[in-house]
Amino acid sequence: MKRIFAILAFCVMGITASAQTSPITIGIKAGWNDTKINVREAKVESKGGYMLGAFARFNLGKLYIEPGLNFSNKKSYLKDSNNELKYRSVDIPVMVGYYLFKAPAFNFRGFAGPVASFTTRGLNKNFLRDTDKTMWNGRVGVGIDLWKITFDVDYEFGFRRFGDGAKAPHCWNLTVGFKLF
């Protein structure tokens, strides 16, 4: 019985070690966002939303490139009218990151990059008057990898307005991911 346990432990360590040195990592992630969309002449409060998605990480030594595909639901709250400003989007982030500390079972990293955001359901028509539903955002953040689990905290900011009445959104994202392989 001890031999079987020792052999299994050795195999698991070997698989874990080979997975950590692989140049490509693919995984899934989910998270919470706190979004604020400022609107002309209105008091706005940030409100929580969610994100579901997948990512691929291409390791290049201390650097990495991490494209992703996410479905996001973001909201803000208008205090005066008790209305929510919300939109859903498909986001394609392409992060360039740097491992600040890299070990077999623990990584600490920083990242930044652009996010192409395609709005699938927009804001109230009073605030979203232009027909272009593509937004370009920037994102900067830090993350921790513990074995196959990833934790990221990042700040996302829009580069242009939604329309005449709504400014570019900005939000905080907290995500948890799992590396499939």
TARAMO-V178423 format. One record per helix or strand. SS is the DSSP state (2 for helix, 1 for strand). FROM is the first residue (numbers start at 1). TO is the last residue. If there is no record, write none. Layout:
[[SS,FROM,TO] [SS,FROM,TO]]
This chain:
[[2,2,20] [1,24,36] [1,39,39] [1,44,60] [1,63,78] [1,83,102] [1,106,121] [1,134,146] [1,149,158] [1,166,166] [1,170,179]]
